[in-house]
Amino acid sequence: MSRLMHSLLLALLLALWIPLAAAAQPVDSLLTQGISQLTDGVTRGHAPTVQQARALFERASSSDARPALSHYYTALASYRLIDLVDDEDRSDAYMDDAQTHLEAALDHRSGWAEANALLALVYGRKAAGGMISGMRYGSKSNNAIERAREAAPNNPRVLLAQGISLYNTPSMWGGDTDEAIARLQEATNRFANTSPTDPLQPNWGHADAYAWLGIAHANDNRPREARAAFENALDVRPGYGWVQHVLMPELAAAE
């Protein structure tokens, strides 16, 4: 190959590579900033901060770089906002938005356990809307959990989704508090021994697993175990508003 042809080929490769690299870097930056804001907003129970995080993730999702991850985090922020806004219509809109972005994430990464686990939680929230909603979305939630479990049975967020589903599902439809507690306890153990090497990969849910474990114990008349679980949640995520200002006071009032 002549020196001229070599130079032309190198220039062409650089022309193709540089835009891709330039596109990827802002997306990683948006995701990093968004994850930080989302963690802070969820910890403090501050909807505007979570909304700001969601806007960053949505910006990232418009790029061709990391599309599945960007849609996933947009959905996660919307899922968190369901309980942080005080308007039922807005909560419903965030449920729909989370579902839409998770479906988009799965279009880009078929069978992804993380997206299916979160989708199961979203469907579970929709199933809680009444008997008709339960019939429509309960099976969708179960199917999403099964897809997640088949792909990654030991993933702590998959176990968390299983535990929440088992706890919230009526016993006549397969719900089981004891099984829920077992799955949530297993999730806390997995969280304690699992950490992604890529800081952009999902790494949330440890404190939530303890929180739901405490809820299950409290409603099964085990206040001591419930308090221990809530305290563990606060050890994992100090200042977690949901646990510190809602769950712990409710437990104290019931004792």
C-alpha positions in Angstrom: 0.0 0.0 0.0 1.4 3.4 -1.0 2.1 6.0 1.7 -0.7 8.2 0.2 -3.3 5.4 0.3 -2.3 4.5 3.9 -2.8 8.2 4.9 -6.2 8.3 3.2 -7.3 5.1 4.9 -6.1 6.3 8.3 -8.0 9.6 7.7 -11.1 7.7 6.8 -10.9 5.5 9.9 -10.4 8.6 12.1 -13.3 10.3 10.5 -15.5 7.4 11.4 -14.1 6.8 14.9 -13.9 10.4 16.2 -17.7 11.2 16.0 -18.5 7.9 17.7 -16.0 8.6 20.5 -17.3 12.1 20.8 -20.9 10.9 21.0 -20.1 8.2 23.6 -18.3 10.5 26.0 -21.2 13.0 26.6 -23.6 10.1 27.1 -21.3 8.6 29.7 -21.1 12.0 31.4 -24.9 12.4 31.3 -25.4 8.9 32.8 -22.8 9.5 35.5 -24.3 12.9 36.5 -27.8 11.4 36.3 -27.0 8.4 38.5 -25.5 10.7 41.1 -28.6 13.0 41.1 -31.0 10.0 41.1 -29.3 8.5 44.1 -29.4 11.8 46.0 -33.0 12.5 45.0 -34.2 9.1 46.0 -32.4 9.2 49.3 -33.9 12.6 50.2 -37.2 11.9 48.7 -36.8 15.0 46.6 -38.9 14.8 43.4 -37.3 17.8 41.6 -33.8 16.2 41.9 -35.1 12.9 40.5 -36.8 14.8 37.7 -33.5 16.5 36.8 -31.8 13.1 36.7 -34.6 11.8 34.5 -34.0 14.7 32.1 -30.3 13.8 31.8 -31.1 10.2 31.1 -33.7 11.1 28.5 -31.1 13.3 26.8 -28.7 10.4 26.8 -31.4 8.1 25.3 -31.6 10.2 22.2 -28.0 9.2 21.3 -26.9 6.0 19.6 -24.4 5.4 22.4 -25.5 3.1 25.2 -29.2 3.2 24.2 -30.4 0.3 26.3 -28.7 1.7 29.5 -30.0 5.2 28.8 -33.6 4.0 28.4 -33.2 1.9 31.4 -32.2 4.7 33.7 -34.9 7.0 32.3 -37.4 4.3 33.3 -35.8 3.9 36.7 -36.1 7.6 37.4 -39.8 7.5 36.3 -40.4 4.5 38.5 -39.0 6.4 41.5 -41.1 9.4 40.7 -44.3 7.3 41.0 -44.2 7.7 44.8 -42.6 11.1 44.9 -45.3 13.1 43.1 -48.6 13.9 44.9 -50.8 13.7 41.9 -52.4 10.4 40.8 -52.5 11.4 37.1 -48.8 12.2 37.2 -48.0 9.0 38.9 -49.9 7.1 36.2 -48.0 9.0 33.6 -44.7 8.1 35.1 -45.7 4.4 35.2 -46.5 4.6 31.5 -43.3 6.4 30.8 -41.3 3.8 32.7 -42.9 1.0 30.7 -42.3 2.7 27.4 -38.6 3.2 28.1 -38.1 -0.3 29.4 -39.7 -1.7 26.3 -37.2 0.5 24.3 -34.3 -0.8 26.4 -35.4 -4.4 25.6 -35.7 -3.6 21.9 -32.0 -2.7 22.1 -31.0 -5.5 24.4 -33.4 -8.4 24.2 -33.7 -10.5 27.3 -31.8 -8.2 29.6 -32.5 -9.3 33.1 -32.1 -5.8 34.6 -34.8 -4.3 32.3 -37.1 -7.2 32.8 -36.8 -7.1 36.6 -37.7 -3.4 36.6 -40.5 -3.9 34.1 -41.9 -6.5 36.5 -42.0 -3.9 39.2 -43.7 -1.4 36.9 -46.3 -3.9 35.9 -46.7 -4.7 39.6 -47.5 -1.1 40.3 -50.1 -1.1 37.5 -51.6 -4.3 38.8 -52.3 -2.6 42.1 -54.8 -0.3 40.4 -57.8 -2.6 41.0 -59.2 -6.0 40.0 -59.2 -5.4 36.3 -55.7 -3.9 36.4 -54.6 -6.9 38.5 -55.9 -9.3 36.0 -54.3 -7.4 33.1 -50.9 -6.6 34.6 -50.4 -9.3 37.2 -49.5 -12.0 34.6 -47.3 -9.5 32.7 -45.4 -8.9 35.9 -44.9 -12.6 36.5 -43.8 -13.2 33.0 -41.2 -10.4 33.2 -39.9 -11.8 36.4 -39.6 -15.2 34.8 -37.7 -13.8 31.9 -35.4 -12.0 34.3 -34.9 -15.1 36.4 -34.1 -17.2 33.5 -31.4 -14.8 32.3 -29.9 -14.0 35.7 -31.3 -16.0 38.6 -28.8 -14.6 41.1 -29.0 -11.0 40.2 -30.0 -9.1 43.4 -32.5 -6.8 41.7 -34.2 -9.9 40.1 -34.5 -11.4 43.6 -35.8 -8.0 44.9 -38.5 -7.9 42.2 -39.4 -11.5 43.1 -39.7 -10.6 46.7 -41.8 -7.5 46.2 -44.1 -9.4 43.8 -44.6 -12.3 46.2 -45.3 -9.9 49.0 -47.8 -7.8 47.1 -49.6 -10.6 45.3 -52.7 -12.0 47.0 -52.3 -15.5 48.3 -55.1 -16.8 46.0 -52.9 -15.7 43.0 -49.6 -17.1 44.3 -48.5 -14.5 46.8 -46.6 -15.8 49.8 -45.2 -13.6 52.6 -42.7 -16.3 53.8 -41.4 -16.8 50.3 -41.2 -13.1 49.9 -39.1 -12.8 53.0 -36.8 -15.6 51.8 -36.3 -13.9 48.4 -35.7 -10.5 50.0 -33.2 -12.0 52.5 -31.4 -13.7 49.6 -31.4 -10.4 47.7 -29.7 -8.6 50.7 -27.1 -11.3 50.8 -26.5 -11.0 47.0 -26.3 -7.2 47.2 -23.6 -7.5 49.9 -21.4 -9.6 47.7 -22.1 -8.1 44.3 -20.7 -4.9 42.8 -20.5 -4.1 39.1 -17.1 -3.3 37.7 -18.6 -0.7 35.3 -19.9 2.2 37.5 -22.6 2.9 34.8 -24.2 -0.5 35.3 -27.2 -0.8 37.6 -26.2 -0.9 41.3 -29.3 0.2 43.2 -31.7 -1.7 45.4 -29.7 -2.8 48.5 -31.5 -0.5 50.9 -34.8 -1.2 49.1 -34.4 -4.9 49.8 -33.9 -4.2 53.5 -36.8 -1.8 53.5 -39.2 -4.3 51.9 -37.8 -7.1 54.2 -38.8 -4.8 57.1 -42.2 -4.2 55.7 -42.9 -7.9 55.3 -41.7 -8.6 58.9 -43.7 -5.8 60.3 -46.9 -6.9 58.6 -46.3 -10.5 59.8 -46.1 -9.3 63.4 -42.3 -9.5 63.8 -41.4 -5.9 64.9 -37.9 -6.8 66.2 -36.9 -8.3 62.8 -38.6 -5.4 61.0 -36.6 -2.8 63.0 -33.4 -4.6 62.4 -34.1 -4.6 58.6 -34.9 -0.9 58.6 -31.7 -0.2 60.6 -29.7 -2.2 58.0 -31.4 -0.1 55.2 -30.2 3.0 56.9 -26.7 1.6 57.3 -26.6 0.9 53.6 -28.1 4.3 52.7 -27.8 6.8 55.5 -30.6 9.3 55.6 -32.9 7.3 53.3 -36.1 9.3 53.8 -38.6 6.6 53.0 -37.2 4.4 55.8 -36.2 7.1 58.3 -39.3 9.3 58.0 -42.1 6.9 57.0 -41.3 3.2 57.7 -39.6 3.6 61.1 -42.3 6.0 62.5 -45.0 3.6 61.3 -43.3 0.7 63.0 -42.9 2.7 66.2 -46.6 3.7 66.2 -47.7 0.1 65.7 -45.5 -1.2 68.6 
